Amino acid sequence: MNVILASNRPTVSTGSISTDPLVALPDFPASWNSLGGALWSVSKRAATRVAMWDSTGASLTYSELLVRACVLWRALSRRLTAAENVGILMPPLVPSAVANLALNLGGRVPVNLNYTAGAEAVNSAIRQAGITHVVTARKATDRLGFVPDAEPIWLEDLPATITTIDKAWGFFVSKLGAGLASWFLPGLRGNRLDRLATIIFTSGSTGDPKGVMLSHRNILSNVMAVGCHLDFHDDDKLLGVLPFFHSMGTTICLWMALVLGIPVVFHSDPRDARVIGDLIERHELTILLGTPTFMRMYLTRCKPPQLKSLRYLILGAEKLKPELERDIREKLGITPLEGYGCTELSPVVSVNTPFEVTAPDGRTIPGNRVGTVGRPIPGTAVRTIHPETGEPLPPGTEGLVLVKGPQVMMGYLNKPEETAAVLKEGWYNTGDLGLLDADGFLKINDRLSRFSKIAGEMVPHVKVESAIMAVTGRNEQQVAVTGVLDHKRGEKLVVLYVPASDDAEHPVPPLEPEVVVKAIREAGLPNLWVPDPADFFEIDHLPTLGSGKIDLKALKQIARSKAGI
């Protein structure tokens, strides 16, 4: 029940692909004056349609979802202070989705806290956002091993406080049109597009976490643009395993699914490959969004027939290596579509598509170009600049990638200087190196931080990793490259790898540093790119973030420790 009508499809721009959006973003429907308004509108048209399921067996139609959210807001409003920001500490399941919607309808700002980052990071976010209350569950905090430094509102205790009058109130309000319902729900009052909708704390893979402030317009424009760009079908269903503290989890798995009428199935842990395989098969899911790290896990642990219903397999957050792309095609018979984005951009910037598209010069071309992250979504302009001079570069020239569009964040929470450092005249500096080709496809070579400057030359970690994987038969979960300080050449490469294993289900090929170095040198890797055998170190496992990406910050810390720096 996609609300993006055919008559509202975007048109191709004739402007420069390096400075203007390649495709224009359509106007919002009149009801899209807030996230709550957009949800209220689709819920009235799809009242009996199932909106969400989860792996515990819970399910809600759109009508039931509105009732639950209204009742929950009434119960929460009796406990909350005047503080606008309210924490949520729960995995992505139906209850946490309802909590997000309830706070939004109540005019509050839900802040989904990164429970995988530990107590210190969670409490830092609570302090930064001025959070006084956190909606959570004892089962969640027991599993985490800590209770956050704010007054907890235990979801399992709330049913005892909900009266018959509360339930009747929720049912009554949910049946009203948005205009009348706004008398009872602050989140439906007026135009809230440019007001704060959520704060997402960055993962800190390359530095200290920061609170990214996203508006209702940021999220809805991303929802609209992705819906136009990918052309979802009425029978599509989405797997929602990305946590809501991740921007893709909030924007795509929660809000896009609900606002565009795409049924979503939630599960609490993206690492549960066998459960995920069962959910995809049982619900005949057609859309899977994830990281290459998670996809490698599913490819290894799920049976191919379990994944046969998938129509869209969209991977991002880290580079899709050719080895994984090949394995997916060979084992599943589906071509993965690589995309690109970041938290500060709400998050989607570009993604490949499985159908033909129109080039700037009017030609019809395939929408998927392997090795790129696709063309920018509607309303999004991308350009590259020289990393040192800041001068704009022509298409086909590698430089720092800048993005401009309605999805660009409001800024970092309480950090005006850091905001100013990355936002200039509406352009967000991603810190990634890449280029735009003549047809508008974006190629991301890597984060600037994933290069080491060795003897004056920029050495890409990803290409060294690919070379090592090619000669060892290992994959992305089993070997990684980073850089550390070297007094002779500025930096040097360090290779971290997990132990070999002959486990029949999850084998890990052996890795002998001297043999690997000899093989990659013979394969033609430049001498400057070849790590020293003494800088290979075995570790128990590669560190990852809750999003599934390799934790680059932790990786570098381990490398420094192993190298004695």
MIVEX-117042 format. One record per residue (C-alpha): residue in three letters; x, y, z. Coordinates in steps of 0.5 Angstrom, whole numbers, plus 500, padded with zeros to 3 digits. Layout:
N
ALAXYZ...
//
This chain:
565
MET500500500ASN506505498VAL503512499ILE508514494LEU503515488ALA505514481SER503521479ASN508524484ARG514520481PRO520525481THR523527475VAL530527472SER534534473THR538537467GLY543540472SER550539474ILE550532477SER556535482THR552541485ASP545539484PRO540533485LEU540528480VAL533527481ALA528532484LEU524530491PRO516530490ASP512535495PHE510531501PRO503529502ALA499534506SER498530512TRP506529512ASN506535517SER510531522LEU512523523GLY505522527GLY501526522ALA504521516LEU503515521TRP496517523SER494518515VAL496512513SER493508519LYS486511517ARG487508510ALA490501512ALA486500519THR486493518ARG492491515VAL498488519ALA503493521MET508489525TRP510483527ASP516481532SER519474533THR516473540GLY509472536ALA506479537SER503483532LEU499489531THR494492525TYR495499524SER488500528GLU491497534LEU497500533LEU494507534VAL490505540ARG496502543ALA500508542CYS495513545VAL494508551LEU501508552TRP502515552ARG496517557ALA500512562LEU507515560SER504522561ARG503521568ARG510519570LEU514524565THR517531567ALA517537563ALA523534560GLU523534552ASN527528551VAL525521553GLY530515553ILE528508551LEU533502552MET530496549PRO531492543PRO527493536LEU521489538VAL513491538PRO513494545SER519499543ALA516501536VAL510502540ALA514506545ASN517510540LEU510512537ALA507514543LEU512519545ASN512522538LEU505523538GLY505526545GLY510531543ARG516528546VAL523526543PRO524519543VAL532518544ASN534510543LEU540509547ASN545504544TYR545498549THR551495546ALA555500548GLY555499555ALA553503561GLU558509561ALA556510553VAL549510555ASN549514561SER553519557ALA548520552ILE543521558ARG547526561GLN548530554ALA540530552GLY538532559ILE534525560THR530524566HIS526518565VAL528512561VAL523507558THR525500559ALA524493561ARG527489567LYS528483562ALA533488558THR536491564ASP538484567ARG541482560LEU545488560GLY547488567PHE546495569VAL540500570PRO541507567ASP542513571ALA535516570GLU528514573PRO526507569ILE519507567TRP518499567LEU514497561GLU512491565ASP509495570LEU505499566PRO499495565ALA497495572THR496502572ILE492503566THR485503567THR478502563ILE478510562ASP485510559LYS483504554ALA477508552TRP480514552GLY485511547PHE480508543PHE476514542VAL482518540SER485513535LYS478514531LEU479521530GLY481525525ALA488528526GLY485535527LEU481533532ALA486528535SER491534536TRP487536542PHE489530545LEU496529542PRO501534542GLY505531537LEU499532532ARG499539533GLY501544527ASN507543523ARG513540526LEU517538520ASP523543523ARG522541530LEU527535533ALA524528532THR530524535ILE537524537ILE541518535PHE548518538THR553516533SER557509534GLY564512535SER567507530THR572513529GLY571518535ASP567520541PRO560519540LYS556525539GLY548526539VAL546527532MET539531532LEU534529526SER528533525HIS521530522ARG523533515ASN530530515ILE526523517LEU520524512SER524526506ASN529520507VAL523516507MET520519501ALA526519497VAL528512498GLY520510497CYS521514490HIS528511489LEU526503490ASP519503488PHE516498493HIS511493491ASP504492495ASP506485497ASP513487500LYS515486507LEU521488511LEU525485516GLY527490522VAL533487525LEU537494526PRO536497532PHE533503533PHE539507536HIS542506529SER539511524MET537506519GLY533502524THR529508526THR528511519ILE528505515CYS526499519LEU521503523TRP518510520MET519508513ALA516501514LEU510504517VAL509511513LEU509507507GLY505502509ILE510496508PRO509491514VAL515490518VAL517484522PHE522485528HIS527481531SER531483537ASP538481535PRO541481528ARG546476530ASP541471530ALA542468523ARG538462524VAL532466527ILE532471522GLY532465516ASP526462519LEU523469520ILE524471512GLU522464510ARG515464515HIS513471513GLU516471506LEU520477507THR522481501ILE526486503LEU533485508LEU537491510GLY544490513THR551490513PRO556486510THR558483516PHE551481518MET550478511ARG556474511MET553471518TYR547469514LEU550467508THR554462512ARG548460517CYS542460513LYS540455508PRO539458501PRO531456501GLN530460507LEU532466503LYS529465497SER523470498LEU528476498ARG527481492TYR531487495LEU538485499ILE541492501LEU547492504GLY551498507ALA555502513GLU561498511LYS564497504LEU561491500LYS567487498PRO567483491GLU568477495LEU562477499GLU558480493ARG560474489ASP558469494ILE551472495ARG550471487GLU553464487LYS549462493LEU542465493GLY542467486ILE540475488THR545481486PRO546485493LEU545492492GLU550497495GLY548503498TYR551509502GLY549513508CYS551516515THR547518521GLU548525520LEU544524513SER538521516PRO541516514VAL541514506VAL544518501SER545513495VAL543506493ASN543502487THR537499484PRO535493480PHE531496475GLU533501469VAL534508470THR535515466ALA542518465PRO543525465ASP543525458GLY537521457ARG540514456THR536508459ILE542505463PRO542499469GLY540502476ASN545497479ARG553499478VAL557494481GLY563497485THR559503486VAL553505492GLY548507487ARG546514485PRO543519490ILE536519492PRO531524490GLY533531493THR540529494ALA546533491VAL553530492ARG560533490THR567532491ILE572537493HIS580536494PRO581534501GLU587539502THR584545498GLY577544499GLU576546491PRO570542488LEU572537483PRO569535476PRO566528476GLY570522475THR575525480GLU576522487GLY576527493LEU572528500VAL565527499LEU560532501VAL552532501LYS547537501GLY539535501PRO533535506GLN536530510VAL542533512MET542533520MET540539524GLY547539528TYR550535533LEU547536540ASN550542544LYS556542540PRO556548535GLU563548533GLU563541531THR557542527ALA560548524ALA566544522VAL562539518LEU557543515LYS558549511GLU553552506GLY548546507TRP554541505TYR555536510ASN563533509THR562526510GLY570525511ASP569519506LEU573519499GLY570517493LEU568520486LEU562521482ASP562518475ALA559521469ASP552517470GLY551520477PHE553513480LEU557514487LYS563510488ILE566510496ASN573508496ASP573508504ARG573513510LEU579518510SER581514517ARG581507513PHE588510510SER594510512LYS599515510ILE606511509ALA612514507GLY608520504GLU603515500MET596513502VAL595506503PRO588503503HIS586498508VAL580495505LYS585493499VAL590490503GLU584486507SER581484500ALA588481498ILE589478504MET582474504ALA584472497VAL590468498THR587465505GLY580464503ARG578468510ASN572473510GLU571480513GLN569477520GLN576473520VAL581478518ALA582486518VAL587491517THR588498521GLY594503522VAL598505527LEU604510529ASP611508526HIS617513527LYS620511521ARG615512516GLY609515519GLU604509520LYS605502519LEU599497517VAL597492523VAL593485521LEU589482526TYR586476525VAL582470529PRO584463530ALA584458525SER578453526ASP576446523ASP569447525ALA565443520GLU559449520HIS564455521PRO571453518VAL576459519PRO582457514PRO589458517LEU593464516GLU601464517PRO604471516GLU610469512VAL606465507VAL601471506VAL606476505LYS609472500ALA603471497ILE600478496ARG607480494GLU607475488ALA600477487GLY602484485LEU600488491PRO605494492ASN611493496LEU609499501TRP602496502VAL605489504PRO605489512ASP611486515PRO609479518ALA611481525ASP605486525PHE600480524PHE597479531GLU592473533ILE586475537ASP579472539HIS574476535LEU574482531PRO570488535THR564490532LEU559495533GLY551494535SER550496527GLY554490525LYS560494523ILE567493525ASP569497531LEU574501528LYS576505534ALA577499538LEU580495532LYS586501532GLN586500540ILE587493540ALA593494534ARG596499538SER596495544LYS599489540ALA604493537GLY606496544ILE605503542
//
